[in-house]
Amino acid sequence: MTTKILALTDALGSVVRFELMPGNRFDTVGVAPLTDGGQFDAMIADKAFDSYWLT
């Protein structure tokens, strides 16, 4: 069994929130719970997956 860890960090790299998911789930499924209710001036993300709904 594998596990994925998605983390939301601040500008200094400190973890603000994190989401644990089963390793067989697509990564973008865990993004919405991390970003809901947050206010962002900028976002830096991995471009390995193309998700237009994030922009």
PyMOL commands that set and color helices and strands:
alter all, ss='L'
color gray80, all
select helices_A, chain A and resi 27-35+52-54
alter helices_A, ss='H'
color red, helices_A
select strands_A, chain A and resi 3-9+15-22
alter strands_A, ss='S'
color yellow, strands_A
deselect
rebuild
show_as cartoon
